[in-house]
């Protein structure tokens, strides 16, 4: 699970471990956060380890998979969760701002998938990309982020077709408004913002990492064995 030191990634890592998977908790800089998630998994009886890698750097991604295979022996599931987000009007969207999101959110997803397919065995596997409802529900100031997440949707669709003959399923989750550390850091979970999300979400609340994690576990499981190429809105009905 990439970007699993906190937020949605941490929720998915814990849920996958609870379902019986041995989990690699990937992080880029938050070593303490990743260690904390591993400790929580192990305390609950699960199996996990933390591995550092910047998923926008090819050599680090390839090393991540080599270390994961050395540790656990095989690859069954990849969750592309690592993502960065920042918002600005078009004229204030700097080259660096755009490049950072393209490198992590889109380029990183592609090269991580490319590295992973070398390690899926004849049994196939499951790739789960974490997108965003921003690729369907547009808002001002999100041109860079929305472009990257819309790109991830294209990646999901193409790879679902391309990898199907190898029994590798590729699906996507598009979260709505989810209460995470990152969302709080940029003010997206202020009282005013939370009230607005709650009012516009049919189920009447913002999401939690656990809401996303349970769907990821389903998509990775045999119960979803005939599902590929889907982009599931996990958003409380927000459209």
N, C-alpha and C positions, 0 to 999 in steps of 0.2 A: 504494500500500500504506500504510494508515494505521498509525501507531504503529510505524514501521519503523526507528527509530534503534538498536534492540537486539532481542535475543530472537527470538521466532518471526517477528515482522514483518521483521527484518533478514534472517533466513534466507530468507523468501519473496521479498523484494526481490532478493536476490542470485540466487536460482534463476530468477526470472522474467527477469532480465536475461541470464542465461546461456542461456536458451531463446530469446532474441531480442527480448524486449520492451524498449521504452524505459520506464523506471521513474521514478515520482515517489516519493521516499522522504519520507513525511510524518513530522513530529515536532511536539510541542507545546513542549518546553523544552530537550531534549537536542540542541542545535545541533551540538556537537562530535561526538556519536555519529552523527548523520545524515550529517555531512560525511565521517566515517570510512567509513561504508557506501558512500557515493557514490564515494569514492576507491578502495575495494576493487573495486567494479563496473567502474569505468573502467580500472583496472589490468588487469583480466581481459578487457578489450576490449568491455565493455558500455557502454550509454548510460543515464545517470541524472542526476537533479538532486534536491536537497533543497528541500522547501517546508514552511514553518511554518504550522500551523493547529491550533486547538483544536477537535476535531470535535464538541464539545458546544455550539458557538456557531454559529448559523445563518449569520451574515454571514461568518465565517471559512471555513466549509465551502464556501459559494458562491464565495468568492474563490479558494479552493484549486483548484476545478475550472476557473474562468476562467483562472487562471494555467497550469494544466496543459494546457488546450486551446491557449492562446497559444503554449506552448513546443513541444508535440508534434503539434498539429493534430487529434487525434481521441482518443476514449476507447474502449477495447475491454474493459478488465478493471478491476474494483474489488475490492480485498481489504479488508474491514472487520476489521482486526486490533486496532486501538487498544482497550485495555482497562485497567481498574484493578481491583485486588483487595486486600481486607483482610478479616480474619476475626475474628469476635467472637460470643459468645453473644447470643441474642435481647435479653436485658435490658441488654446493654452495647452494642447496636447503636444508635448515635446517629442523629439526623436527618441530620446532616452526612455521616456515614459512608454512610448509605443513599442520600442525594441524589447524592453524588459518583459512586457506582457506577451508579445509574440514569441520570444525565446522560451519562456517557461510554459505558457498555456497551450500553445499550438506546436511549435517546433519540439518542445519537450515531450509532448504526447506522442508525436510521430516517431521520434528516435527511441523512445522507451518501448513502444510497440514493436519497432524493428528489432531491437535487441531481444525482446521477450520471445518472439516467434522462433528464434534459434534454439530455444530451450524447452518449448512445449514438446512433449513426446508424442507417440502414436495415439495416445489416449485423448489428445487435443487439450482443450482448456477453455477458460473464460476470461475475456478482457472486458473490464467495466470502466468506461470513461465518465468522469464527472463533468458535466456541462453546466448550463445555467438557464434559468427561465429568461434571462436577459437576451438570449438569442431569439426569443419568440415575443417577448413583451418589452418593447423598446422604451428607453427613457433617455432624456437629454444628459449629456456628459459622460456617456458610456461607450463612445464609439470604439475605442481601442479594446476594451474588455469584451464588448459584444462581438466585435469582429473575430477575436480569438475563439470565443466559445461557439460561434456559428461555424468557424472552421473545424472545430472538434466534431461537430455534428457531421460534417462532410467526411472526416476521417472515419468516424464510426460506420457510416453507411458503406463506404468503399471497402473497408477492411472486413465487414461482415460478409460481403460477397466474395472477396478475394480469398479469405481464409476458411470459408465454409467447408471446402473439400478436405481440409486438414482437421476437421472437427473442432475448430477454434471459433467459439461464439463471441461476438463483439456487440455490446449493448451500451447504452448511455443513460445516465440519470441526470435530469435537469432539476436541481433543487430550486425551490422558491426562497422566500426570506427565512434564513436559518440563523438562530442565535449562536454565534461563534465568537471566539476571541478576536478574530480578524474583523468581523462585522462591527464589534463593539469599538475596536481601535479607530475605525474611520467614522464613527458616529452613526452607523447605520442601525444601531439598536438603541438609540436615544428614546426617551419616553415618547417624543413626538413621532419619530419614525416607526416605533413599534405600534403605536396607536393607528397610524395610517395603514401599515401592513395588515394589522388585525381587522380593520374595517373593510379592506379590499379582498381579504381571503375568505372564501365561503365557509371554511371550517372554523374560522374565528380565532385563530392563534398563529403565531409564528412557529416555525419548525425547530426541531432540535437535531443534533447530529445522530441521535438514535433513530429518528424518523427516516433518515437517509440510509443508515447502516442496515436496517432490516431489509430494505429493498435490495441493497447490494448483496447481502447474503443469499436472498432468493435467486437473484440473477446468476450467482456463482454456483448454485446448487443443481442437482439433477432434476429437481422439480421444474426448472426453466430450460430443460434440455432441448426443447424445440423452439426456443426463442432466440433470435439473433437479428441485428440491425434495428432494434427498437430504441427510441428515445422516450423514456418514461418521465413525465412531469410528476415530481414528488413535491407538491407545492400547496397542499391543502385546498386545491381547487383554483388557485390563483392562475389566471390566464392573461 
